[in-house]
Amino acid sequence: MVGRALVVLVVGLGLLAAPARAQTQDIAERLRAVPGVTSVSESPTPPPDYRFFRLTFRQPADHRHPSAGSFDQRITILHRDTARPMVLYTGGYSVSQNPTRSEPTRLVDGNQLSVEQRFFSPSRPQPADWSDLNIWQAATDHHRLIEALKPIYGARWLSTGGSKGGMASVYHRRFYPDDVDGTVAYVAPNDAVNFEDSAYTRFFRTVGNEACRDALVAVQREALGRRRAELLARWQAAAAAAGLTFSRTVGTADRSLELSVLDTPWAFWQYRSEADCASVPPPTASTDALYGFIDSVVSFAFYTDQGLEPYIPYYFQAGTQLGWPDPSFRHLRGLTRYPGLYTPRAVVPRELPMRFEPLRMLDVDLWVRLRGSELLFVYGEYDPWSAEAFHISPWTRDSYWYEVDGGNHGSNISRLAPSERMEATATVERWAGVEGAAQTRSAQRYIPELDDHNPGLDRGLPF
């Protein structure tokens, strides 16, 4: 009996000692030991007060059938201190391999886990079954990452993202509401009923001042009318010189041109402001000036096989679950040539089958309104994506909704009116359990290499 008691005592002491040993391990060693982590590399030149790691994490291609294949998902960790909060940043697309700090990370002086969304290269199963690209599978990716890393980062967790990344952060909460203590979603579109898009039409009839709206319409009409042949010739020559093609996605240079012109008012208000209205050329401007303006606002090169390739997973999701905006183009009647061009199907390669699920976004919208909690939304008054936004209700618990006056797709907490900025900042700090963090020196100090990146301005054109 004495021997058995001694064994139990020794084992018990060993179990107690294990967490203590883990606490003394270097963070790089602890990350390498996380189940599912397949590679870890550390930046030799980290930003001040941080360490920066690039990792890959093994995920099932289909979480419902974990044995049926897997892929390595790219993630990065901006490490501050294991005692500080962790912010899960979902960019919605590929993940930057350079360190950046989202606004909530800065506000709470925390760590940041940034995730590349599934199917954005190279985080794609091979071979790829595109039916595995849906919001539940992506949310479950995030859930598994949180479960794997919470033993190291045991303080509170927040999630955040801008645009499609903000959408992803809300979808994650829909399926795993208790994974994090709060979510900050910036300029996150919410197309609850895909085929009712009158909100976008109203937006373009009222945004900014009338003179600016009329000038943008005049650019569209001139480009698709009198100047179409000249603009097309310039675009074809530029595309040929750059080795750009159209056959796999949009089909032809003329279709690419028409898409770019249709997008011009949208991209103008998404990325610019009323102060830029003076840059809109008049219909009498030269063809070179007209071409240069459209190219600077939209980028003709985007609607090519090469420009669209990194974003095919987004357009696939838009055409199967997320939905897409469909504003009225009656002002261009008689000038457009391609019905159905302003839809995801027009840019997704034909070999990828797509079937739209009309109830998926409605389900998320109802969850936010009836069961959501600890959600904070920030939108921009002049951002087209904000025309169809998430909205909270009396049943949404401990949640907040803000709009930046005159704000575009880069709207965030720092651009709110002072009283709202203070309220939103206090909410984020409270969720993270670090009230007053924004008053500390480390949280206030501006670090250019971390804070110059604005996730709200990530590429996010219509549909």
C-alpha positions as CSV (number, residue, x, y, z in Angstrom):
1,M,0.0,0.0,0.0
2,V,2.9,2.4,0.8
3,G,4.4,1.7,-2.6
4,R,1.2,2.4,-4.5
5,A,0.6,5.6,-2.5
6,L,4.2,6.7,-3.4
7,V,3.5,6.1,-7.1
8,V,0.3,8.1,-6.9
9,L,2.1,11.0,-5.1
10,V,4.9,11.0,-7.7
11,V,2.4,10.9,-10.6
12,G,0.4,13.7,-9.0
13,L,3.4,15.9,-8.6
14,G,4.3,15.2,-12.2
15,L,0.9,16.4,-13.4
16,L,1.2,19.5,-11.3
17,A,4.6,20.2,-12.6
18,A,3.7,19.9,-16.3
19,P,1.8,23.2,-16.5
20,A,4.7,24.9,-14.6
21,R,7.2,23.5,-17.2
22,A,5.0,24.7,-20.0
23,Q,5.0,28.2,-18.5
24,T,8.8,28.3,-18.6
25,Q,9.0,27.1,-22.2
26,D,9.7,29.6,-24.9
27,I,6.6,30.5,-26.8
28,A,8.1,29.1,-30.0
29,E,8.5,25.7,-28.4
30,R,4.9,25.8,-27.0
31,L,3.5,26.6,-30.5
32,R,5.4,23.8,-32.1
33,A,4.0,21.4,-29.5
34,V,0.3,22.4,-30.3
35,P,-1.6,19.4,-31.8
36,G,-2.3,20.1,-35.5
37,V,0.5,22.6,-36.0
38,T,2.6,21.3,-38.9
39,S,5.2,24.1,-39.2
40,V,6.4,27.2,-37.3
41,S,8.8,29.9,-38.4
42,E,9.7,33.1,-36.6
43,S,10.5,36.4,-38.1
44,P,14.1,37.4,-37.3
45,T,13.1,41.1,-37.4
46,P,9.9,41.4,-35.3
47,P,8.2,44.7,-34.6
48,P,8.8,46.4,-31.3
49,D,7.3,44.6,-28.2
50,Y,6.2,41.6,-30.3
51,R,7.3,38.4,-31.8
52,F,5.9,37.3,-35.1
53,F,5.3,33.7,-36.2
54,R,4.1,32.1,-39.4
55,L,2.5,28.7,-38.9
56,T,0.5,26.0,-40.8
57,F,-2.3,24.1,-39.1
58,R,-3.7,20.8,-40.4
59,Q,-7.4,21.1,-41.0
60,P,-9.9,18.4,-42.3
61,A,-11.1,19.3,-45.8
62,D,-14.5,18.3,-44.6
63,H,-15.1,18.6,-40.9
64,R,-18.0,16.2,-41.1
65,H,-15.7,13.5,-42.5
66,P,-12.2,14.3,-40.9
67,S,-10.6,11.1,-42.4
68,A,-11.4,12.1,-45.9
69,G,-8.4,14.4,-46.6
70,S,-6.9,17.5,-45.1
71,F,-5.0,20.7,-46.0
72,D,-2.5,22.9,-44.2
73,Q,-4.1,26.3,-43.3
74,R,-1.8,29.3,-43.1
75,I,-2.0,31.4,-39.9
76,T,0.2,34.0,-38.3
77,I,0.6,34.9,-34.6
78,L,1.6,38.3,-33.5
79,H,2.7,37.4,-29.9
80,R,2.6,40.0,-27.2
81,D,2.3,38.0,-24.0
82,T,0.3,34.9,-23.1
83,A,-1.3,36.9,-20.2
84,R,-2.8,39.4,-22.7
85,P,-6.0,38.9,-24.6
86,M,-6.0,37.2,-28.0
87,V,-7.7,38.7,-31.1
88,L,-8.8,36.3,-33.9
89,Y,-8.5,38.4,-37.1
90,T,-10.3,36.9,-40.1
91,G,-9.2,38.8,-43.2
92,G,-11.7,36.9,-45.3
93,Y,-9.1,36.2,-48.0
94,S,-5.4,35.2,-48.0
95,V,-3.4,36.0,-44.9
96,S,-0.6,38.6,-45.0
97,Q,2.8,37.1,-44.3
98,N,3.9,40.4,-42.7
99,P,2.8,41.5,-39.2
100,T,-0.2,43.8,-38.9
101,R,-2.3,44.9,-36.0
102,S,-6.0,45.2,-36.2
103,E,-7.8,48.0,-34.3
104,P,-9.1,45.8,-31.5
105,T,-5.6,44.3,-31.0
106,R,-4.2,47.8,-30.6
107,L,-7.1,48.8,-28.3
108,V,-6.6,45.9,-25.9
109,D,-2.8,45.7,-26.2
110,G,-3.2,42.0,-27.2
111,N,-1.9,39.2,-29.2
112,Q,-3.3,38.5,-32.7
113,L,-4.1,35.3,-34.6
114,S,-4.6,35.9,-38.3
115,V,-6.2,33.2,-40.4
116,E,-6.2,32.5,-44.1
117,Q,-9.6,31.4,-45.2
118,R,-10.0,28.0,-46.6
119,F,-9.6,27.6,-50.4
120,F,-7.6,30.8,-50.7
121,S,-4.3,29.6,-52.1
122,P,-2.3,27.9,-50.7
123,S,-4.8,26.9,-48.0
124,R,-6.7,24.7,-50.3
125,P,-7.3,20.9,-50.3
126,Q,-5.8,19.0,-53.2
127,P,-7.8,17.8,-55.0
128,A,-10.3,20.4,-54.1
129,D,-14.0,19.5,-53.6
130,W,-15.5,23.0,-53.8
131,S,-18.7,21.9,-52.0
132,D,-16.5,22.0,-48.9
133,L,-16.2,25.8,-49.2
134,N,-19.0,27.1,-47.1
135,I,-19.5,29.2,-44.0
136,W,-19.9,26.3,-41.6
137,Q,-16.7,24.6,-42.7
138,A,-14.8,27.9,-42.4
139,A,-16.3,28.6,-38.9
140,T,-15.2,25.2,-37.8
141,D,-11.7,25.9,-39.0
142,H,-11.7,28.9,-36.6
143,H,-13.2,26.8,-33.8
144,R,-10.5,24.2,-34.1
145,L,-7.8,26.8,-34.0
146,I,-9.2,28.4,-30.9
147,E,-9.5,25.1,-29.2
148,A,-5.9,24.3,-30.0
149,L,-4.4,27.6,-28.9
150,K,-6.5,28.4,-25.8
151,P,-4.3,26.3,-23.6
152,I,-1.5,28.7,-24.4
153,Y,-3.5,32.0,-24.6
154,G,-5.7,31.6,-21.7
155,A,-6.9,35.2,-21.3
156,R,-10.1,36.4,-23.0
157,W,-10.5,36.2,-26.8
158,L,-12.1,38.6,-29.2
159,S,-12.7,38.2,-33.0
160,T,-12.7,40.8,-35.7
161,G,-12.5,41.4,-39.4
162,G,-13.4,43.9,-42.1
163,S,-15.6,43.5,-45.1
164,K,-15.7,39.7,-46.0
165,G,-13.5,39.2,-42.9
166,G,-16.2,40.8,-40.8
167,M,-18.8,38.6,-42.3
168,A,-16.6,35.5,-41.5
169,S,-16.3,36.7,-37.8
170,V,-20.1,36.9,-37.6
171,Y,-20.6,33.5,-39.2
172,H,-18.1,31.9,-36.8
173,R,-20.2,33.3,-33.9
174,R,-23.4,31.9,-35.5
175,F,-22.1,28.4,-35.2
176,Y,-19.8,28.7,-32.2
177,P,-21.2,31.6,-30.1
178,D,-19.1,30.8,-27.0
179,D,-15.7,30.6,-28.7
180,V,-14.9,34.3,-28.0
181,D,-15.9,37.0,-25.6
182,G,-16.9,39.6,-28.2
183,T,-16.8,40.4,-31.9
184,V,-16.0,43.6,-33.7
185,A,-17.2,43.4,-37.4
186,Y,-16.3,46.3,-39.7
187,V,-18.3,47.2,-42.8
188,A,-19.6,43.6,-43.0
189,P,-22.3,43.2,-45.7
190,N,-25.4,41.2,-44.9
191,D,-27.4,40.2,-48.0
192,A,-30.1,38.4,-46.0
193,V,-32.5,38.2,-49.0
194,N,-30.3,38.1,-52.1
195,F,-32.9,38.9,-54.7
196,E,-34.2,42.0,-53.0
197,D,-31.5,44.6,-53.6
198,S,-33.4,47.9,-53.7
199,A,-31.2,49.2,-50.9
200,Y,-28.3,49.4,-53.2
201,T,-30.3,51.2,-55.9
202,R,-31.5,53.7,-53.2
203,F,-27.9,54.1,-52.0
204,F,-26.6,55.2,-55.5
205,R,-29.5,57.6,-55.9
206,T,-28.7,59.4,-52.6
207,V,-25.0,59.0,-51.7
208,G,-22.9,62.2,-51.6
209,N,-24.0,65.2,-53.6
210,E,-26.1,65.2,-56.8
211,A,-23.4,66.8,-58.9
212,C,-20.9,64.0,-58.0
213,R,-23.5,61.3,-58.7
214,D,-24.3,62.8,-62.1
215,A,-20.7,63.1,-63.0
216,L,-20.1,59.4,-62.3
217,V,-23.1,58.4,-64.4
218,A,-21.8,60.6,-67.2
219,V,-18.5,58.8,-67.1
220,Q,-20.3,55.4,-67.4
221,R,-22.5,56.6,-70.3
222,E,-19.6,58.1,-72.2
223,A,-17.4,55.0,-71.6
224,L,-20.1,52.5,-72.8
225,G,-21.4,54.8,-75.5
226,R,-19.3,57.1,-77.7
227,R,-15.9,56.1,-76.3
228,R,-16.4,52.3,-76.1
229,A,-14.4,51.4,-79.2
230,E,-11.5,53.7,-78.2
231,L,-11.4,52.5,-74.6
232,L,-11.6,48.9,-75.7
233,A,-8.7,49.3,-78.2
234,R,-6.6,50.8,-75.4
235,W,-7.5,48.1,-73.0
236,Q,-6.8,45.3,-75.5
237,A,-3.4,46.8,-76.2
238,A,-2.6,47.2,-72.5
239,A,-3.8,43.6,-71.7
240,A,-1.7,42.1,-74.6
241,A,1.4,44.0,-73.5
242,A,1.0,42.7,-69.9
243,G,0.1,39.2,-70.9
244,L,-3.4,39.4,-69.4
245,T,-6.1,37.0,-70.6
246,F,-9.9,36.6,-70.3
247,S,-10.8,33.1,-71.5
248,R,-11.2,31.3,-68.2
249,T,-13.3,33.9,-66.4
250,V,-15.0,36.9,-68.0
251,G,-14.5,35.7,-71.5
252,T,-13.5,38.7,-73.6
253,A,-11.8,42.1,-73.2
254,D,-15.2,43.8,-74.0
255,R,-16.9,42.0,-71.2
256,S,-14.0,43.0,-68.9
257,L,-14.3,46.6,-70.0
258,E,-18.1,46.6,-69.3
259,L,-17.6,45.2,-65.8
260,S,-15.0,47.8,-65.0
261,V,-17.3,50.6,-66.1
262,L,-20.3,49.2,-64.2
263,D,-18.1,49.1,-61.1
264,T,-16.8,52.6,-61.3
265,P,-19.4,54.4,-59.0
266,W,-19.3,51.5,-56.6
267,A,-15.5,51.5,-56.3
268,F,-15.4,55.3,-56.1
269,W,-17.6,55.5,-53.1
270,Q,-16.1,52.4,-51.5
271,Y,-12.5,53.7,-51.5
272,R,-12.8,57.4,-51.9
273,S,-14.9,60.3,-50.5
274,E,-17.0,63.3,-51.5
275,A,-13.7,65.3,-51.4
276,D,-12.6,63.4,-54.4
277,C,-15.5,64.3,-56.6
278,A,-13.4,67.0,-58.3
279,S,-11.3,64.2,-59.8
280,V,-14.2,62.8,-61.9
281,P,-13.6,63.8,-65.5
282,P,-16.3,65.5,-67.5
283,P,-17.7,63.8,-70.6
284,T,-15.7,66.2,-72.8
285,A,-12.4,64.9,-71.3
286,S,-9.9,63.1,-73.5
287,T,-10.2,59.4,-73.9
288,D,-6.8,59.1,-72.1
289,A,-8.3,61.0,-69.1
290,L,-11.4,58.8,-69.1
291,Y,-9.4,55.6,-69.3
292,G,-7.0,56.8,-66.6
293,F,-9.8,57.7,-64.2
294,I,-11.6,54.3,-64.6
295,D,-8.3,52.5,-64.3
296,S,-7.3,54.4,-61.1
297,V,-10.7,53.7,-59.5
298,V,-11.4,50.1,-60.5
299,S,-8.2,48.8,-62.2
300,F,-8.9,47.3,-65.6
301,A,-6.5,44.5,-64.8
302,F,-8.7,43.1,-62.0
303,Y,-11.3,41.7,-64.5
304,T,-8.8,39.4,-66.2
305,D,-8.0,35.7,-65.5
306,Q,-4.9,36.8,-63.6
307,G,-6.6,39.5,-61.6
308,L,-9.6,37.3,-60.6
309,E,-7.7,34.1,-59.8
310,P,-6.9,34.9,-56.2
311,Y,-10.6,35.9,-55.6
312,I,-12.3,32.9,-57.2
313,P,-13.2,31.4,-53.7
314,Y,-14.9,34.7,-52.8
315,Y,-17.0,34.8,-55.9
316,F,-17.8,31.1,-55.6
317,Q,-19.1,31.7,-52.0
318,A,-21.0,34.8,-53.2
319,G,-22.8,32.6,-55.8
320,T,-23.5,29.8,-53.4
321,Q,-24.2,31.3,-50.0
322,L,-23.2,34.9,-49.4
323,G,-25.3,36.6,-52.1
324,W,-24.3,39.5,-54.2
325,P,-25.4,43.1,-54.8
326,D,-27.6,43.8,-57.9
327,P,-28.2,47.6,-58.1
328,S,-30.2,49.0,-61.0
329,F,-28.4,50.0,-64.2
330,R,-31.5,51.6,-65.9
331,H,-29.4,54.7,-66.5
332,L,-27.3,52.6,-68.9
333,R,-30.2,51.1,-70.8
334,G,-29.2,50.5,-74.4
335,L,-25.5,50.8,-73.6
336,T,-24.8,47.5,-71.8
337,R,-24.4,44.4,-74.0
338,Y,-24.2,41.4,-71.6
339,P,-27.2,40.4,-69.5
340,G,-26.2,38.6,-66.3
341,L,-22.7,40.1,-66.4
342,Y,-23.0,41.6,-62.9
343,T,-23.3,38.2,-61.1
344,P,-20.7,35.7,-59.7
345,R,-21.4,33.2,-62.4
346,A,-19.9,35.6,-64.9
347,V,-16.5,35.5,-63.3
348,V,-16.3,32.0,-61.8
349,P,-14.7,29.4,-64.2
350,R,-17.4,27.2,-65.7
351,E,-15.9,24.0,-64.5
352,L,-17.0,24.9,-60.9
353,P,-20.7,24.2,-60.4
354,M,-22.6,26.6,-58.3
355,R,-26.1,26.3,-56.7
356,F,-27.3,29.2,-54.5
357,E,-28.7,28.5,-51.0
358,P,-31.3,31.3,-50.4
359,L,-31.9,30.6,-46.7
360,R,-28.3,30.6,-45.5
361,M,-27.9,34.3,-45.0
362,L,-31.4,34.7,-43.7
363,D,-30.5,32.2,-41.0
364,V,-27.5,34.2,-39.9
365,D,-29.4,37.5,-40.0
366,L,-32.1,36.1,-37.7
367,W,-29.5,34.7,-35.3
368,V,-27.9,38.2,-35.0
369,R,-31.3,39.8,-34.3
370,L,-32.8,37.1,-32.0
371,R,-29.9,35.3,-30.3
372,G,-26.7,37.3,-31.0
373,S,-24.6,38.7,-28.2
374,E,-21.4,40.7,-27.7
375,L,-21.4,42.0,-31.3
376,L,-20.2,45.4,-32.3
377,F,-20.7,46.6,-35.9
378,V,-19.1,49.7,-37.6
379,Y,-20.3,50.9,-41.0
380,G,-19.5,53.8,-43.3
381,E,-22.2,56.3,-44.5
382,Y,-20.8,56.4,-48.0
383,D,-19.7,52.8,-48.3
384,P,-21.9,50.9,-50.8
385,W,-21.5,47.7,-48.8
386,S,-23.1,49.4,-45.8
387,A,-26.4,49.7,-47.8
388,E,-27.2,46.1,-46.7
389,A,-25.8,45.8,-43.2
390,F,-26.3,43.6,-40.2
391,H,-28.7,45.1,-37.7
392,I,-29.2,44.4,-34.0
393,S,-32.6,44.3,-32.2
394,P,-33.9,44.5,-28.7
395,W,-33.2,40.7,-28.5
396,T,-29.5,41.1,-29.4
397,R,-27.7,41.2,-26.1
398,D,-24.9,43.5,-25.2
399,S,-24.4,44.6,-28.8
400,Y,-23.8,47.9,-30.6
401,W,-24.1,49.4,-34.0
402,Y,-22.3,52.5,-35.3
403,E,-22.0,54.5,-38.5
404,V,-19.1,56.8,-39.5
405,D,-20.4,60.0,-40.9
406,G,-19.2,60.3,-44.5
407,G,-17.1,57.1,-43.9
408,N,-16.1,54.7,-46.7
409,H,-15.0,51.0,-46.6
410,G,-12.2,51.9,-44.2
411,S,-14.5,53.0,-41.4
412,N,-13.5,52.0,-37.9
413,I,-13.9,52.9,-34.3
414,S,-11.2,55.6,-34.5
415,R,-13.3,57.5,-37.1
416,L,-16.5,57.6,-35.0
417,A,-17.7,60.8,-33.3
418,P,-15.9,61.3,-30.0
419,S,-18.7,60.0,-27.7
420,E,-19.3,57.0,-29.8
421,R,-15.6,56.3,-30.1
422,M,-15.2,56.3,-26.3
423,E,-18.2,54.1,-25.9
424,A,-17.1,51.5,-28.5
425,T,-13.5,51.5,-27.1
426,A,-14.8,50.9,-23.6
427,T,-17.0,48.0,-24.8
428,V,-14.1,46.3,-26.5
429,E,-11.9,46.7,-23.5
430,R,-14.6,45.4,-21.2
431,W,-15.1,42.3,-23.4
432,A,-11.4,41.7,-23.3
433,G,-11.2,42.2,-19.5
434,V,-8.7,45.0,-19.8
435,E,-10.6,48.2,-18.9
436,G,-8.4,51.2,-19.5
437,A,-6.0,49.4,-21.8
438,A,-6.2,52.1,-24.4
439,Q,-4.7,54.5,-21.8
440,T,-1.5,52.5,-21.3
441,R,1.6,53.6,-23.1
442,S,2.0,50.3,-25.1
443,A,-1.5,50.5,-26.5
444,Q,-1.3,54.1,-27.4
445,R,2.1,53.9,-29.0
446,Y,1.9,54.0,-32.8
447,I,3.9,51.3,-34.6
448,P,3.9,52.1,-38.3
449,E,4.8,48.6,-39.5
450,L,1.8,47.2,-37.6
451,D,-0.8,50.0,-37.8
452,D,-0.5,51.4,-41.3
453,H,-2.4,48.4,-42.7
454,N,-6.2,49.1,-42.9
455,P,-8.1,45.8,-43.2
456,G,-11.3,47.7,-44.2
457,L,-9.7,48.6,-47.5
458,D,-8.9,45.0,-48.6
459,R,-10.2,44.2,-52.1
460,G,-14.0,43.8,-51.9
461,L,-15.7,44.7,-55.1
462,P,-19.3,43.8,-55.8
463,F,-20.7,40.3,-55.8
